[in-house]
Amino acid sequence: MALGAERKKAGDAAYAAVLEVASENVDAVVVHGWIRNHGRWLAHAWCEFDGASVVDLTEDRKRLDLREYYATFEVREDRLVRYERVQFFTLVGDMGTLGPFDTELFPVPETLGDPPARA
């Protein structure tokens, strides 16, 4: 499998994983954001809880500290979008995809240079 295909598969897994987490947790907030991993910026997805913890099933099945997760993956507020659970499920149904939904913020699945950010 080509490197690009492996990364796409990993990205698809993150979007599918948030569907699982959001389905099982009514207090989950779904996040689509850029993370830095192995020198590349990747469009990614995870769930947050109470602004304090993260569940990213591509990393671990348990909750991770939000501040540590953001520091590890260089997450920035201007490079992410949060969706309340009902809003997420509505977008999945309306758009026929698990994400990302904001194609201006996520025009490509990965980039070596700085990813887009909201003003």
Secondary structure as the mmCIF struct_conf table of DSSP 4:
data_model
#
loop_
_struct_conf.conf_type_id
_struct_conf.id
_struct_conf.beg_label_comp_id
_struct_conf.beg_label_asym_id
_struct_conf.beg_label_seq_id
_struct_conf.end_label_comp_id
_struct_conf.end_label_asym_id
_struct_conf.end_label_seq_id
HELX_RH_AL_P HELX_RH_AL_P1 LEU A 3 GLU A 24
TURN_TY1_P TURN_TY1_P1 VAL A 26 ASP A 27
STRN STRN1 VAL A 29 ASN A 37
TURN_TY1_P TURN_TY1_P2 HIS A 38 GLY A 39
STRN STRN2 ARG A 40 PHE A 49
TURN_TY1_P TURN_TY1_P3 ASP A 50 ALA A 52
STRN STRN3 SER A 53 VAL A 55
TURN_TY1_P TURN_TY1_P4 LEU A 57 GLU A 59
BEND BEND1 ARG A 61 LYS A 62
STRN STRN4 LEU A 64 ASP A 65
HELX_RH_AL_P HELX_RH_AL_P2 LEU A 66 PHE A 73
TURN_TY1_P TURN_TY1_P5 GLU A 74 GLU A 74
HELX_RH_3T_P HELX_RH_3T_P1 GLU A 77 ARG A 79
STRN STRN5 LEU A 80 GLU A 84
HELX_RH_AL_P HELX_RH_AL_P3 ARG A 85 MET A 95
BEND BEND2 GLY A 96 GLY A 99
TURN_TY1_P TURN_TY1_P6 THR A 103 LEU A 105
BEND BEND3 PRO A 107 PRO A 109
STRN STRN6 GLU A 110 THR A 111
BEND BEND4 LEU A 112 GLY A 113
HELX_LH_PP_P HELX_LH_PP_P1 ASP A 114 PRO A 116
#
